[in-house]
Amino acid sequence: MNKKIILNGVLIVLVGSLMLSVNTKAEDMPTSETGRDKMTVLTLCLSDLGKKYDVYFTIEEAYEEGSVQNPISSRLISCSIENSTLNEALRGLEQALPDVEILKSETNLAVVHLIDSRLKAMGNYPIDYMLDSINYSGPIVQLIDEVSKQVPTIEAQTMFAVGRGPIVMDMITKVTVSAINSSVRDVLTNYIPLSTYNRVLWIANTKLGDKPKTTVQFGGRARP
């Protein structure tokens, strides 16, 4: 039987007999060996690539009712950090993730976006929405509330199914945002203090259907 726990205002859904681990580290995430290839969960692979090439990533994934809610970020892939250039590493990611579009940010050279290809077909995808203007200063998690005033179909991730990976809610980082004619993607990305942040800046999950909804989870400060 599923159980629900309220932890500091966050709804945690316990599925079956799975155990809650709020402070899971990236190195604790799953890996497996298949022949000569080391299979690693995508977020851990991105962390390793980010450290090697000094870049950061965002992930935008989609799911349908009744399906896995994090089909990209939780995926096991063959990950190699032996490539000599970032472009070679990104081509390797493209081969491992054929259903994902991988784009270097046009407004922040230190950021690479991974986008579920299904999202490009959405005519009202919240992350693509262009904001006329936005001014905000405060906790980064509440930046999403500010964005939602113009884009009602986006909200902060506050409900987590145990087993989907580390449960992170960044209640510490503060940002100051002042932007005109900027996409939601750029607003969520370009004001994060990169030097102290997780290599996966944020993950957006979009539920597909007649009434799509997008939730965003920031990655939080990098672990020592």
C-alpha positions in Angstrom: 0.0 0.0 0.0 1.3 3.5 -0.9 2.0 5.9 1.9 2.4 9.6 2.0 4.7 11.6 4.3 4.8 15.4 4.7 8.4 16.6 5.2 8.9 20.4 5.6 5.9 21.0 3.3 7.1 18.5 0.7 4.9 15.5 -0.1 6.9 12.3 -0.3 5.1 9.3 -1.8 6.3 6.0 -0.6 5.7 3.3 -3.2 5.5 -0.3 -1.9 8.3 -1.1 0.5 10.9 1.3 -1.0 12.9 3.3 1.5 13.4 7.1 1.6 16.9 8.5 1.2 16.8 12.3 1.0 20.6 12.8 0.9 21.5 10.3 -1.8 24.8 11.3 -3.4 25.5 11.0 -7.1 28.1 8.3 -6.5 25.4 6.2 -4.9 23.3 6.2 -8.0 23.1 2.9 -10.0 25.8 1.6 -12.3 26.2 -1.7 -14.0 28.6 -3.5 -16.2 27.6 -4.8 -19.6 30.5 -6.4 -21.4 33.2 -3.8 -21.7 30.8 -0.9 -21.3 30.1 0.8 -18.0 26.5 1.7 -17.7 25.9 4.8 -15.6 22.7 6.7 -14.7 22.6 9.8 -16.9 22.7 12.4 -14.2 26.0 10.9 -12.8 27.4 10.8 -16.4 26.6 14.5 -16.8 28.2 15.4 -13.5 31.4 13.7 -14.6 31.3 15.4 -18.1 30.6 18.7 -16.5 33.6 18.5 -14.2 35.9 17.5 -17.0 34.8 20.2 -19.5 33.6 22.8 -17.0 30.0 22.9 -18.3 26.6 22.6 -16.8 23.4 20.8 -18.0 19.7 21.1 -17.8 17.3 18.2 -18.5 13.7 18.5 -19.9 11.8 15.3 -19.9 8.2 14.2 -20.7 6.0 11.5 -19.5 2.4 10.2 -20.0 -0.1 9.3 -17.4 0.9 6.0 -15.8 4.4 5.9 -17.2 7.8 6.6 -15.5 8.0 10.3 -14.6 11.8 10.6 -15.2 12.5 8.5 -18.3 15.6 10.5 -19.3 17.3 11.6 -16.1 17.1 8.0 -14.6 18.2 6.3 -17.8 21.3 4.0 -17.7 23.7 4.9 -20.6 27.2 3.9 -21.7 29.2 6.9 -20.4 32.7 7.7 -21.5 34.7 10.8 -20.4 37.8 9.8 -22.4 36.8 12.0 -25.3 39.3 14.8 -26.1 36.7 17.5 -26.7 33.3 18.5 -25.4 31.8 18.2 -28.9 33.0 14.6 -29.1 31.4 13.9 -25.7 28.1 15.5 -26.8 28.1 13.4 -30.0 28.5 10.3 -27.7 25.5 11.5 -25.7 23.4 11.9 -28.9 24.1 8.3 -29.8 23.2 7.1 -26.3 20.0 9.3 -26.3 18.5 9.2 -29.8 15.2 10.5 -28.5 16.8 13.6 -26.9 17.8 16.9 -28.5 21.1 18.2 -27.2 21.7 21.9 -27.6 24.4 24.3 -26.5 22.8 27.4 -24.9 22.8 30.4 -27.2 22.9 32.8 -24.2 25.2 31.0 -21.8 28.3 29.2 -23.3 28.7 27.1 -20.1 25.4 25.4 -20.4 24.1 22.5 -22.5 20.3 21.7 -22.7 19.0 18.1 -23.0 15.4 18.2 -24.3 13.0 15.3 -24.8 12.1 15.4 -28.5 8.4 15.0 -27.8 8.4 18.4 -26.2 9.3 20.2 -29.4 5.9 19.2 -30.8 4.0 21.0 -28.0 2.6 24.3 -29.1 2.4 25.6 -25.6 5.4 24.2 -23.9 6.1 26.3 -20.8 9.9 26.2 -20.9 9.8 27.7 -24.4 7.5 30.6 -23.4 8.9 34.1 -23.9 8.5 36.4 -20.9 8.0 40.1 -21.7 9.9 41.0 -18.5 10.6 39.6 -15.1 12.3 41.1 -12.0 12.9 39.0 -9.0 15.2 38.7 -6.0 15.0 35.9 -3.5 15.3 32.1 -3.0 15.7 30.3 -6.3 12.8 27.9 -5.6 10.4 30.8 -5.5 11.6 32.1 -8.8 9.3 29.4 -10.3 6.4 31.0 -8.5 7.3 34.3 -10.1 7.5 32.8 -13.5 4.1 31.0 -13.0 2.4 34.4 -12.7 2.9 34.6 -16.5 3.0 30.9 -17.2 0.4 29.2 -15.0 1.3 25.7 -16.3 4.7 25.7 -14.6 5.4 25.0 -10.9 8.1 23.9 -8.5 8.5 20.2 -7.9 7.1 19.4 -4.5 5.9 15.8 -4.8 8.4 13.0 -5.3 8.0 9.3 -5.8 10.6 7.4 -3.9 12.9 5.5 -6.2 13.1 8.4 -8.8 16.5 9.5 -7.6 17.9 12.1 -5.1 15.2 14.3 -3.6 16.5 17.9 -3.7 14.8 21.1 -2.9 17.2 24.1 -3.0 15.9 26.4 -0.3 19.3 28.1 0.2 20.5 29.6 -3.1 19.3 33.2 -3.8 19.2 34.8 -7.2 18.6 38.2 -8.6 16.8 38.2 -12.0 16.2 41.1 -14.3 15.2 40.1 -17.9 13.3 41.4 -20.9 12.1 39.2 -23.7 13.7 36.1 -22.3 12.6 32.5 -22.5 11.6 30.7 -19.3 14.6 28.3 -20.1 17.0 31.2 -20.0 15.5 32.8 -16.9 15.7 29.5 -15.0 19.3 29.0 -16.1 21.3 32.2 -16.5 21.1 33.6 -13.0 22.3 30.6 -11.1 25.7 31.0 -9.4 27.4 28.3 -11.4 30.7 28.1 -9.5 28.9 26.7 -6.4 26.1 24.7 -8.1 25.4 21.2 -9.1 26.5 20.3 -12.7 22.8 19.4 -13.4 21.3 22.8 -12.8 17.6 21.8 -13.0 15.3 19.1 -14.3 11.9 19.9 -15.7 9.2 17.1 -16.0 6.3 17.7 -18.2 3.1 15.6 -18.1 1.8 15.2 -21.6 -1.9 15.2 -22.4 -4.8 17.6 -22.9 -3.7 19.7 -19.9 0.1 19.5 -19.8 1.9 20.6 -16.6 5.6 21.2 -16.1 7.3 20.9 -12.7 10.9 22.1 -12.1 13.5 20.8 -9.6 16.7 22.8 -9.1 19.9 20.8 -8.5 21.1 22.7 -5.5 24.6 23.4 -4.4 27.5 21.1 -5.5 28.7 18.7 -2.9 32.4 19.1 -1.8 
